[in-house]
């Protein structure tokens, strides 16, 4: 597969002057839809992966093997560059190194490693804690050591802005920048003041996510403004997966309650299914390799 070309595409986004909103994807079909609609980048989140693969909440019960396998299915379905949330790297710094190796093989264009203490310790009571800056920086160095393709993007991710404050977020971003990461992924930025303070102190491209549009200052969700602050990727949440869950629920509920299949609404047309499954390609291959008429 041509992983390098899509990685170069993602690097071009980071090196450019505009902010993009990625398409949140979770399987091959959703990735093809995002690509067909013109999204420049796909985003595969750890929380969505846990729900998609296990039907479980985001509690770090998904394994690296399961995550990498789903990422690979998404990547091989098309040409859309894929950014993935690799959480804490599935363990300590040595596990991070292995995580990068596996996700690089899977075909991702970029990944983020965060400095959150995961999984939660006994007695934490649901409170999110951060690693020390030193341990976080060690994970970033390990991630870079695990990379073989220099075009693979590695972003250092921190939730410090919402947990310990802007000053700590700046200190962590500086440490991860010094470690050599390609971008800083900020989770929980809610105001322009927070973003501007961090952007002024960080020399790397920024990725925003995690706060959710409903929690952000409406003025913050402005593409031109974000671009001017060095933000090159801004997540908008993971509504496509949530919408898919609702659609399946509503369709099954209607069928269970006796609605005839022909009366269901919101069902994809046959032509849509053919397009997203690349039916024309398979028909062509069938004719070329198996013989006979299409």
Buried (B, 14 or more C-beta within 10 A) or exposed (E): EEBEEBBEBBBEBBEEEEBBBBBBBBBBBBBBBBBEEEBBBBBBBBBBBBBBBEEBEBEBEBEBEBBBBBBBBBBEBBEBBBBBBBBBBBBBBBBBBBBBBBBBBBBBBBBBBBBBBBEBEEEEEEEEEBBEBEEBBBBBBBBBBBBEEEBBBBBBBBBBBBBBEBEBBBBBBBBBBEBBBBBBBBBBBBBBEBBBBBBEBBEBBBBBBBBEEEEBBEEBBBEEBBBEBBBBBBBBBBEBBEEBEEEEEEBEEBEEEEEEEEEEEEEEEEEEEBBBBBEEEEEEEEEEEEEEEE
